[in-house]
Amino acid sequence: MTSVAVTASLCRKFEGCKLTAYPDPATGGAPWTIGWGATGSGIGPGVIWTQAQADNRLEQDVQKFVDSVRHMLTKPANDNQLGAMASLAYNIGLSRFSGSTLLRLFNEGKPEAAAKQFDVWTMAAGKRMQGLVNRRAAERAVFEAKP
C-alpha cells in the first residue's frame, strides 16, 4: 500500500464517518468534527455533509498530511512508517506532530525508539481515552510492520 492508502485506512478505521457535525468527545465542544474526522472553519453545530463530501475531504486531508509529514522527515521512511506518522499527525495536528519526540527520534535515525512514542499520545483534554490507546497501538503496529 502507498503511504496515502495506509493513512486513509487508519483514519477510516478510527475516525469513523458521521455526516452530521458533532462536538469533540474529550471537550464536549470545539473542535467540532464531521465526516472522517474533518475539523476547521465552517464545521459546527447543525452542519450536515453528504457521503461524497466526507470522502472527498478525507482524500484531500490525507494527501495534505502525508505531504506535510514527508517534508518534516530528514531520514527515509517506508510507506508504513510515513502512513502511520501521517495518521498520528491527522489526529493530533501538524503543529503538535512537528514538535514531537517521535519525529525527533525518527529523524535521528532511531525508528525503534520512535515507534514507542506512539504510546505517548493517548490523552485528550487530560483524560486517557481508550479509543486513542487502540488507535496508537494500530499506528505503531503499522509503523513497525515490514512493507
OpenMM code with the backbone's topology and positions (N, CA, C; nanometers):
from openmm import Vec3, app, unit

residues = "MET THR SER VAL ALA VAL THR ALA SER LEU CYS ARG LYS PHE GLU GLY CYS LYS LEU THR ALA TYR PRO ASP PRO ALA THR GLY GLY ALA PRO TRP THR ILE GLY TRP GLY ALA THR GLY SER GLY ILE GLY PRO GLY VAL ILE TRP THR GLN ALA GLN ALA ASP ASN ARG LEU GLU GLN ASP VAL GLN LYS PHE VAL ASP SER VAL ARG HIS MET LEU THR LYS PRO ALA ASN ASP ASN GLN LEU GLY ALA MET ALA SER LEU ALA TYR ASN ILE GLY LEU SER ARG PHE SER GLY SER THR LEU LEU ARG LEU PHE ASN GLU GLY LYS PRO GLU ALA ALA ALA LYS GLN PHE ASP VAL TRP THR MET ALA ALA GLY LYS ARG MET GLN GLY LEU VAL ASN ARG ARG ALA ALA GLU ARG ALA VAL PHE GLU ALA LYS PRO".split()
positions = [
    Vec3(0.0840, -0.1186, 0.0000),
    Vec3(0.0000, 0.0000, 0.0000),
    Vec3(0.0880, 0.1243, 0.0000),
    Vec3(0.0397, 0.2268, -0.0642),
    Vec3(0.1099, 0.3548, -0.0595),
    Vec3(0.0905, 0.4184, 0.0779),
    Vec3(0.1728, 0.5174, 0.1089),
    Vec3(0.1578, 0.5870, 0.2369),
    Vec3(0.0220, 0.6551, 0.2470),
    Vec3(-0.0300, 0.7064, 0.1363),
    Vec3(-0.1625, 0.7693, 0.1367),
    Vec3(-0.2699, 0.6648, 0.1693),
    Vec3(-0.2594, 0.5474, 0.1091),
    Vec3(-0.3568, 0.4410, 0.1354),
    Vec3(-0.3479, 0.3923, 0.2798),
    Vec3(-0.2262, 0.3828, 0.3338),
    Vec3(-0.2073, 0.3421, 0.4731),
    Vec3(-0.2747, 0.4433, 0.5656),
    Vec3(-0.2487, 0.5712, 0.5413),
    Vec3(-0.3068, 0.6766, 0.6250),
    Vec3(-0.4587, 0.6759, 0.6161),
    Vec3(-0.5121, 0.6698, 0.4950),
    Vec3(-0.6577, 0.6709, 0.4760),
    Vec3(-0.7218, 0.5516, 0.5456),
    Vec3(-0.6591, 0.4347, 0.5382),
    Vec3(-0.7131, 0.3154, 0.6017),
    Vec3(-0.7196, 0.3327, 0.7536),
    Vec3(-0.6127, 0.3829, 0.8132),
    Vec3(-0.6115, 0.4054, 0.9579),
    Vec3(-0.7155, 0.5100, 0.9974),
    Vec3(-0.7237, 0.6170, 0.9221),
    Vec3(-0.8208, 0.7228, 0.9537),
    Vec3(-0.9637, 0.6708, 0.9433),
    Vec3(-0.9929, 0.5972, 0.8383),
    Vec3(-1.1285, 0.5418, 0.8241),
    Vec3(-1.1631, 0.4496, 0.9405),
    Vec3(-1.0679, 0.3670, 0.9794),
    Vec3(-1.0925, 0.2707, 1.0865),
    Vec3(-1.1194, 0.3398, 1.2196),
    Vec3(-1.0427, 0.4431, 1.2509),
    Vec3(-1.0524, 0.5020, 1.3845),
    Vec3(-1.1351, 0.6294, 1.3916),
    Vec3(-1.1510, 0.6991, 1.2839),
    Vec3(-1.2336, 0.8189, 1.2869),
    Vec3(-1.3812, 0.7842, 1.2725),
    Vec3(-1.4097, 0.6823, 1.1907),
    Vec3(-1.5488, 0.6566, 1.1579),
    Vec3(-1.6003, 0.7719, 1.0729),
    Vec3(-1.7193, 0.7580, 1.0190),
    Vec3(-1.7749, 0.8648, 0.9349),
    Vec3(-1.9122, 0.9035, 0.9862),
    Vec3(-1.9233, 1.0294, 1.0234),
    Vec3(-2.0521, 1.0849, 1.0670),
    Vec3(-2.0819, 1.2040, 0.9779),
    Vec3(-2.1996, 1.2044, 0.9221),
    Vec3(-2.2356, 1.3087, 0.8258),
    Vec3(-2.3014, 1.4310, 0.8904),
    Vec3(-2.3199, 1.4254, 1.0209),
    Vec3(-2.3685, 1.5412, 1.0968),
    Vec3(-2.2589, 1.5815, 1.1936),
    Vec3(-2.2254, 1.7100, 1.1974),
    Vec3(-2.1179, 1.7583, 1.2845),
    Vec3(-2.1471, 1.7250, 1.4301),
    Vec3(-2.0406, 1.6914, 1.5036),
    Vec3(-2.0534, 1.6558, 1.6453),
    Vec3(-1.9387, 1.7186, 1.7240),
    Vec3(-1.9610, 1.7428, 1.8548),
    Vec3(-1.8556, 1.8043, 1.9354),
    Vec3(-1.7457, 1.7035, 1.9673),
    Vec3(-1.6274, 1.7554, 1.9959),
    Vec3(-1.5145, 1.6717, 2.0348),
    Vec3(-1.5531, 1.5887, 2.1575),
    Vec3(-1.5280, 1.4566, 2.1549),
    Vec3(-1.5669, 1.3718, 2.2674),
    Vec3(-1.4959, 1.4083, 2.3979),
    Vec3(-1.3749, 1.4593, 2.3888),
    Vec3(-1.2989, 1.4911, 2.5102),
    Vec3(-1.3434, 1.6231, 2.5726),
    Vec3(-1.3762, 1.7228, 2.4885),
    Vec3(-1.4098, 1.8555, 2.5414),
    Vec3(-1.5590, 1.8807, 2.5482),
    Vec3(-1.6368, 1.8066, 2.4686),
    Vec3(-1.7796, 1.8327, 2.4606),
    Vec3(-1.8117, 1.9557, 2.3777),
    Vec3(-1.7111, 2.0090, 2.3107),
    Vec3(-1.7272, 2.1292, 2.2277),
    Vec3(-1.6257, 2.1294, 2.1163),
    Vec3(-1.5524, 2.2408, 2.1048),
    Vec3(-1.4537, 2.2553, 1.9982),
    Vec3(-1.3403, 2.1548, 2.0162),
    Vec3(-1.2819, 2.1087, 1.9091),
    Vec3(-1.3243, 2.1337, 1.7715),
    Vec3(-1.4409, 2.0432, 1.7306),
    Vec3(-1.5349, 2.1010, 1.6614),
    Vec3(-1.6439, 2.0231, 1.6036),
    Vec3(-1.5881, 1.9429, 1.4874),
    Vec3(-1.6432, 1.8260, 1.4672),
    Vec3(-1.5911, 1.7306, 1.3705),
    Vec3(-1.7046, 1.6790, 1.2832),
    Vec3(-1.6701, 1.6429, 1.1587),
    Vec3(-1.7678, 1.5847, 1.0662),
    Vec3(-1.6944, 1.4928, 0.9691),
    Vec3(-1.7680, 1.4084, 0.9023),
    Vec3(-1.7071, 1.3188, 0.8037),
    Vec3(-1.6123, 1.2216, 0.8707),
    Vec3(-1.4971, 1.2043, 0.8095),
    Vec3(-1.3931, 1.1126, 0.8579),
    Vec3(-1.2957, 1.1868, 0.9484),
    Vec3(-1.3468, 1.2669, 1.0409),
    Vec3(-1.2596, 1.3367, 1.1353),
    Vec3(-1.2201, 1.4762, 1.0913),
    Vec3(-1.2927, 1.5342, 0.9968),
    Vec3(-1.2595, 1.6679, 0.9476),
    Vec3(-1.2981, 1.7735, 1.0504),
    Vec3(-1.2103, 1.8707, 1.0684),
    Vec3(-1.2352, 1.9853, 1.1551),
    Vec3(-1.1984, 2.1110, 1.0772),
    Vec3(-1.2296, 2.2254, 1.1330),
    Vec3(-1.1883, 2.3504, 1.0695),
    Vec3(-1.3042, 2.4461, 1.0507),
    Vec3(-1.2771, 2.5515, 0.9760),
    Vec3(-1.3788, 2.6546, 0.9578),
    Vec3(-1.4992, 2.5983, 0.8832),
    Vec3(-1.6149, 2.6461, 0.9219),
    Vec3(-1.7387, 2.6012, 0.8591),
    Vec3(-1.7950, 2.4733, 0.9166),
    Vec3(-1.7264, 2.4137, 1.0133),
    Vec3(-1.7747, 2.2904, 1.0753),
    Vec3(-1.8179, 2.3237, 1.2179),
    Vec3(-1.9462, 2.3049, 1.2430),
    Vec3(-2.0001, 2.3361, 1.3744),
    Vec3(-2.1386, 2.2773, 1.3888),
    Vec3(-2.2089, 2.3166, 1.4937),
    Vec3(-2.3428, 2.2617, 1.5183),
    Vec3(-2.4347, 2.2811, 1.3979),
    Vec3(-2.5072, 2.1749, 1.3625),
    Vec3(-2.6051, 2.1818, 1.2549),
    Vec3(-2.5519, 2.1562, 1.1148),
    Vec3(-2.4216, 2.1410, 1.0990),
    Vec3(-2.3637, 2.1170, 0.9662),
    Vec3(-2.3858, 1.9711, 0.9281),
    Vec3(-2.4304, 1.9491, 0.8050),
    Vec3(-2.4545, 1.8142, 0.7522),
    Vec3(-2.3844, 1.8026, 0.6168),
    Vec3(-2.3162, 1.6918, 0.5949),
    Vec3(-2.2478, 1.6650, 0.4688),
    Vec3(-2.3087, 1.5426, 0.4027),
    Vec3(-2.2825, 1.5304, 0.2727),
    Vec3(-2.3134, 1.4074, 0.2013),
    Vec3(-2.1943, 1.3124, 0.2164),
    Vec3(-2.2145, 1.1847, 0.1833),
    Vec3(-2.1034, 1.0898, 0.1882),
    Vec3(-1.9929, 1.1323, 0.0925),
    Vec3(-2.0312, 1.1844, -0.0234),
    Vec3(-1.9315, 1.2294, -0.1214),
    Vec3(-1.8468, 1.3430, -0.0650),
    Vec3(-1.9104, 1.4372, 0.0048),
    Vec3(-1.8345, 1.5466, 0.0661),
    Vec3(-1.7346, 1.4920, 0.1679),
    Vec3(-1.7791, 1.3979, 0.2504),
    Vec3(-1.6917, 1.3397, 0.3518),
    Vec3(-1.5751, 1.2653, 0.2875),
    Vec3(-1.6021, 1.1858, 0.1860),
    Vec3(-1.4969, 1.1093, 0.1184),
    Vec3(-1.3980, 1.2008, 0.0477),
    Vec3(-1.4477, 1.3044, -0.0180),
    Vec3(-1.3590, 1.3987, -0.0872),
    Vec3(-1.2696, 1.4728, 0.0110),
    Vec3(-1.3268, 1.5151, 0.1236),
    Vec3(-1.2475, 1.5869, 0.2236),
    Vec3(-1.1400, 1.4964, 0.2822),
    Vec3(-1.1735, 1.3695, 0.3088),
    Vec3(-1.0725, 1.2776, 0.3608),
    Vec3(-0.9577, 1.2630, 0.2619),
    Vec3(-0.9906, 1.2458, 0.1360),
    Vec3(-0.8876, 1.2312, 0.0326),
    Vec3(-0.7947, 1.3525, 0.0309),
    Vec3(-0.8519, 1.4715, 0.0352),
    Vec3(-0.7721, 1.5953, 0.0345),
    Vec3(-0.6864, 1.6059, 0.1608),
    Vec3(-0.7496, 1.5808, 0.2756),
    Vec3(-0.6776, 1.5949, 0.4022),
    Vec3(-0.5651, 1.4937, 0.4155),
    Vec3(-0.5905, 1.3692, 0.3786),
    Vec3(-0.4868, 1.2666, 0.3892),
    Vec3(-0.3662, 1.3037, 0.3029),
    Vec3(-0.3901, 1.3479, 0.1812),
    Vec3(-0.2787, 1.3879, 0.0946),
    Vec3(-0.1996, 1.5018, 0.1575),
    Vec3(-0.2713, 1.5988, 0.2137),
    Vec3(-0.2054, 1.7134, 0.2788),
    Vec3(-0.1191, 1.6666, 0.3960),
    Vec3(-0.1716, 1.5767, 0.4774),
    Vec3(-0.0966, 1.5309, 0.5944),
    Vec3(0.0231, 1.4453, 0.5549),
    Vec3(0.0071, 1.3582, 0.4573),
    Vec3(0.1205, 1.2774, 0.4108),
    Vec3(0.2297, 1.3689, 0.3548),
    Vec3(0.1919, 1.4647, 0.2718),
    Vec3(0.2908, 1.5574, 0.2151),
    Vec3(0.3600, 1.6385, 0.3237),
    Vec3(0.2836, 1.6871, 0.4205),
    Vec3(0.3405, 1.7687, 0.5278),
    Vec3(0.4368, 1.6889, 0.6143),
    Vec3(0.3976, 1.5675, 0.6512),
    Vec3(0.4857, 1.4840, 0.7327),
    Vec3(0.6112, 1.4479, 0.6529),
    Vec3(0.5943, 1.4148, 0.5264),
    Vec3(0.7095, 1.3806, 0.4415),
    Vec3(0.8127, 1.4944, 0.4421),
    Vec3(0.7654, 1.6186, 0.4375),
    Vec3(0.8555, 1.7341, 0.4354),
    Vec3(0.9263, 1.7556, 0.5690),
    Vec3(0.8719, 1.7008, 0.6771),
    Vec3(0.9354, 1.7129, 0.8089),
    Vec3(1.0447, 1.6098, 0.8308),
    Vec3(1.0475, 1.5069, 0.7471),
    Vec3(1.1416, 1.3968, 0.7664),
    Vec3(1.2779, 1.4286, 0.7066),
    Vec3(1.3804, 1.3924, 0.7814),
    Vec3(1.5174, 1.4063, 0.7307),
    Vec3(1.5801, 1.2696, 0.7022),
    Vec3(1.5094, 1.1644, 0.7373),
    Vec3(1.5518, 1.0267, 0.7083),
    Vec3(1.4458, 0.9620, 0.6208),
    Vec3(1.4833, 0.8664, 0.5368),
    Vec3(1.3838, 0.7985, 0.4538),
    Vec3(1.2857, 0.7167, 0.5387),
    Vec3(1.1614, 0.7173, 0.4969),
    Vec3(1.0567, 0.6389, 0.5632),
    Vec3(0.9917, 0.5489, 0.4598),
    Vec3(0.9583, 0.4266, 0.5002),
    Vec3(0.8821, 0.3418, 0.4090),
    Vec3(0.7352, 0.3839, 0.4152),
    Vec3(0.6531, 0.3263, 0.3291),
    Vec3(0.5122, 0.3661, 0.3220),
    Vec3(0.4387, 0.3422, 0.4536),
    Vec3(0.4703, 0.2328, 0.5225),
    Vec3(0.4050, 0.2055, 0.6503),
    Vec3(0.4433, 0.3091, 0.7556),
    Vec3(0.5709, 0.3415, 0.7630),
    Vec3(0.6161, 0.4405, 0.8606),
    Vec3(0.5538, 0.5774, 0.8325),
    Vec3(0.5609, 0.6201, 0.7076),
    Vec3(0.5050, 0.7504, 0.6721),
    Vec3(0.3539, 0.7520, 0.6937),
    Vec3(0.2854, 0.6465, 0.6538),
    Vec3(0.1405, 0.6402, 0.6711),
    Vec3(0.0996, 0.6448, 0.8169),
    Vec3(0.1707, 0.5722, 0.9025),
    Vec3(0.1386, 0.5718, 1.0459),
    Vec3(0.1655, 0.7087, 1.1074),
    Vec3(0.2763, 0.7702, 1.0705),
    Vec3(0.3061, 0.9037, 1.1237),
    Vec3(0.2047, 1.0068, 1.0742),
    Vec3(0.1623, 0.9960, 0.9498),
    Vec3(0.0617, 1.0893, 0.8968),
    Vec3(-0.0727, 1.0688, 0.9656),
    Vec3(-0.1074, 0.9445, 0.9992),
    Vec3(-0.2308, 0.9182, 1.0727),
    Vec3(-0.2250, 0.9831, 1.2106),
    Vec3(-0.1118, 0.9711, 1.2773),
    Vec3(-0.0939, 1.0370, 1.4072),
    Vec3(-0.1086, 1.1880, 1.3917),
    Vec3(-0.0411, 1.2441, 1.2926),
    Vec3(-0.0485, 1.3886, 1.2698),
    Vec3(-0.1903, 1.4326, 1.2373),
    Vec3(-0.2636, 1.3519, 1.1620),
    Vec3(-0.4037, 1.3817, 1.1290),
    Vec3(-0.4845, 1.3947, 1.2572),
    Vec3(-0.4536, 1.3121, 1.3546),
    Vec3(-0.5299, 1.3096, 1.4790),
    Vec3(-0.4853, 1.4162, 1.5786),
    Vec3(-0.3554, 1.4429, 1.5883),
    Vec3(-0.3065, 1.5378, 1.6893),
    Vec3(-0.2762, 1.6757, 1.6312),
    Vec3(-0.2700, 1.6862, 1.5003),
    Vec3(-0.2395, 1.8132, 1.4358),
    Vec3(-0.0931, 1.8213, 1.3948),
    Vec3(-0.0686, 1.8922, 1.2873),
    Vec3(0.0677, 1.9038, 1.2338),
    Vec3(0.1609, 1.9790, 1.3281),
    Vec3(0.1101, 2.0779, 1.3971),
    Vec3(0.1933, 2.1556, 1.4884),
    Vec3(0.2456, 2.0678, 1.6022),
    Vec3(0.1573, 1.9920, 1.6628),
    Vec3(0.1994, 1.9039, 1.7722),
    Vec3(0.2916, 1.7941, 1.7206),
    Vec3(0.2614, 1.7411, 1.6021),
    Vec3(0.3474, 1.6371, 1.5459),
    Vec3(0.4873, 1.6923, 1.5180),
    Vec3(0.4944, 1.8136, 1.4656),
    Vec3(0.6249, 1.8706, 1.4282),
    Vec3(0.7163, 1.8888, 1.5487),
    Vec3(0.6597, 1.9051, 1.6670),
    Vec3(0.7400, 1.9196, 1.7884),
    Vec3(0.7511, 1.7919, 1.8696),
    Vec3(0.7078, 1.6807, 1.8131),
    Vec3(0.7022, 1.5553, 1.8896),
    Vec3(0.8384, 1.4878, 1.9030),
    Vec3(0.8527, 1.4165, 2.0116),
    Vec3(0.9702, 1.3326, 2.0328),
    Vec3(0.9754, 1.2222, 1.9283),
    Vec3(0.8594, 1.1727, 1.8879),
    Vec3(0.8540, 1.0686, 1.7854),
    Vec3(0.9251, 1.1163, 1.6586),
    Vec3(0.8914, 1.2348, 1.6120),
    Vec3(0.9546, 1.2880, 1.4905),
    Vec3(1.1046, 1.3089, 1.5126),
    Vec3(1.1413, 1.3648, 1.6261),
    Vec3(1.2833, 1.3887, 1.6541),
    Vec3(1.3616, 1.2580, 1.6519),
    Vec3(1.3094, 1.1556, 1.7197),
    Vec3(1.3794, 1.0269, 1.7240),
    Vec3(1.3880, 0.9632, 1.5854),
    Vec3(1.2808, 0.9718, 1.5083),
    Vec3(1.2849, 0.9162, 1.3731),
    Vec3(1.3931, 0.9864, 1.2916),
    Vec3(1.3961, 1.1191, 1.2999),
    Vec3(1.4944, 1.1961, 1.2232),
    Vec3(1.6373, 1.1762, 1.2736),
    Vec3(1.6513, 1.1270, 1.3953),
    Vec3(1.7842, 1.0925, 1.4480),
    Vec3(1.8258, 0.9523, 1.4052),
    Vec3(1.7406, 0.8852, 1.3264),
    Vec3(1.7726, 0.7506, 1.2804),
    Vec3(1.7445, 0.6435, 1.3837),
    Vec3(1.6475, 0.6699, 1.4721),
    Vec3(1.6125, 0.5758, 1.5786),
    Vec3(1.4655, 0.5332, 1.5649),
    Vec3(1.4335, 0.4581, 1.4588),
    Vec3(1.2932, 0.4215, 1.4364),
    Vec3(1.2338, 0.3337, 1.5471),
    Vec3(1.3153, 0.2481, 1.6113),
    Vec3(1.2625, 0.1634, 1.7189),
    Vec3(1.2186, 0.2496, 1.8371),
    Vec3(1.2992, 0.3477, 1.8714),
    Vec3(1.2638, 0.4390, 1.9804),
    Vec3(1.1448, 0.5262, 1.9399),
    Vec3(1.1417, 0.5679, 1.8143),
    Vec3(1.0295, 0.6487, 1.7663),
    Vec3(0.8992, 0.5717, 1.7765),
    Vec3(0.9015, 0.4434, 1.7443),
    Vec3(0.7798, 0.3613, 1.7481),
    Vec3(0.7170, 0.3613, 1.8865),
    Vec3(0.7996, 0.3599, 1.9902),
    Vec3(0.7475, 0.3590, 2.1278),
    Vec3(0.6724, 0.4876, 2.1607),
    Vec3(0.7015, 0.5935, 2.0888),
    Vec3(0.6383, 0.7224, 2.1163),
    Vec3(0.4913, 0.7277, 2.0753),
    Vec3(0.4456, 0.6364, 1.9904),
    Vec3(0.3025, 0.6337, 1.9590),
    Vec3(0.2207, 0.6172, 2.0874),
    Vec3(0.2748, 0.5399, 2.1816),
    Vec3(0.2033, 0.5101, 2.3059),
    Vec3(0.1844, 0.6329, 2.3953),
    Vec3(0.2577, 0.7390, 2.3693),
    Vec3(0.2500, 0.8607, 2.4499),
    Vec3(0.1211, 0.9390, 2.4211),
    Vec3(0.0691, 0.9280, 2.2998),
    Vec3(-0.0406, 1.0131, 2.2536),
    Vec3(-0.1773, 0.9492, 2.2768),
    Vec3(-0.2097, 0.9237, 2.4034),
    Vec3(-0.3351, 0.8557, 2.4364),
    Vec3(-0.4284, 0.9405, 2.5228),
    Vec3(-0.3941, 1.0669, 2.5401),
    Vec3(-0.4731, 1.1555, 2.6257),
    Vec3(-0.5423, 1.2623, 2.5411),
    Vec3(-0.6611, 1.2999, 2.5863),
    Vec3(-0.7333, 1.4121, 2.5259),
    Vec3(-0.8011, 1.4887, 2.6391),
    Vec3(-0.7791, 1.6184, 2.6426),
    Vec3(-0.8342, 1.7040, 2.7482),
    Vec3(-0.7997, 1.6479, 2.8864),
    Vec3(-0.6763, 1.5965, 2.9000),
    Vec3(-0.6298, 1.5461, 3.0283),
    Vec3(-0.6811, 1.4086, 3.0672),
    Vec3(-0.7526, 1.3427, 2.9770),
    Vec3(-0.8101, 1.2118, 3.0072),
    Vec3(-0.7518, 1.1066, 2.9130),
    Vec3(-0.7186, 0.9907, 2.9690),
    Vec3(-0.6740, 0.8779, 2.8855),
    Vec3(-0.7980, 0.8215, 2.8165),
    Vec3(-0.7928, 0.8153, 2.6843),
    Vec3(-0.9076, 0.7722, 2.6052),
    Vec3(-0.8774, 0.6357, 2.5438),
    Vec3(-0.9640, 0.5370, 2.5681),
    Vec3(-0.9413, 0.4020, 2.5170),
    Vec3(-0.9355, 0.4006, 2.3641),
    Vec3(-1.0149, 0.4841, 2.2993),
    Vec3(-1.0094, 0.4918, 2.1540),
    Vec3(-0.8726, 0.5348, 2.1041),
    Vec3(-0.8080, 0.6257, 2.1778),
    Vec3(-0.6725, 0.6688, 2.1392),
    Vec3(-0.5700, 0.5605, 2.1691),
    Vec3(-0.5881, 0.4884, 2.2780),
    Vec3(-0.4995, 0.3753, 2.3093),
    Vec3(-0.5049, 0.2745, 2.1949),
    Vec3(-0.6257, 0.2426, 2.1498),
    Vec3(-0.6429, 0.1463, 2.0403),
    Vec3(-0.5821, 0.1981, 1.9109),
    Vec3(-0.6063, 0.3260, 1.8817),
    Vec3(-0.5543, 0.3839, 1.7576),
    Vec3(-0.4020, 0.3843, 1.7586),
    Vec3(-0.3427, 0.4258, 1.8697),
    Vec3(-0.1959, 0.4312, 1.8756),
    Vec3(-0.1345, 0.2924, 1.8623),
    Vec3(-0.1976, 0.1920, 1.9203),
    Vec3(-0.1464, 0.0545, 1.9072),
    Vec3(-0.1487, 0.0120, 1.7607),
    Vec3(-0.2547, 0.0469, 1.6900),
    Vec3(-0.2646, 0.0114, 1.5476),
    Vec3(-0.1627, 0.0896, 1.4654),
    Vec3(-0.1482, 0.2192, 1.4941),
    Vec3(-0.0499, 0.3001, 1.4203),
    Vec3(0.0910, 0.2460, 1.4443),
    Vec3(0.1211, 0.2122, 1.5679),
    Vec3(0.2537, 0.1584, 1.5992),
    Vec3(0.2769, 0.0262, 1.5269),
    Vec3(0.1754, -0.0598, 1.5261),
    Vec3(0.1894, -0.1893, 1.4574),
    Vec3(0.2174, -0.1693, 1.3090),
    Vec3(0.1471, -0.0741, 1.2471),
    Vec3(0.1713, -0.0452, 1.1060),
    Vec3(0.3117, 0.0121, 1.0873),
    Vec3(0.3508, 0.1052, 1.1722),
    Vec3(0.4837, 0.1672, 1.1659),
    Vec3(0.5937, 0.0615, 1.1719),
    Vec3(0.5751, -0.0379, 1.2604),
    Vec3(0.6778, -0.1403, 1.2796),
    Vec3(0.6715, -0.2537, 1.1786),
    Vec3(0.5613, -0.2635, 1.1051),
    Vec3(0.5449, -0.3716, 1.0064),
    Vec3(0.6390, -0.3517, 0.8882),
    Vec3(0.6895, -0.4586, 0.8383),
    Vec3(0.7730, -0.4522, 0.7177),
    Vec3(0.6794, -0.4360, 0.5975),
    Vec3(0.7135, -0.3429, 0.5085),
    Vec3(0.6252, -0.3198, 0.3922),
    Vec3(0.6264, -0.4369, 0.2947),
] * unit.nanometer
topology = app.Topology()
chain = topology.addChain("A")
for resn in residues:
    res = topology.addResidue(resn, chain)
    for name in ("N", "CA", "C"):
        topology.addAtom(name, app.Element.getBySymbol(name[0]), res)
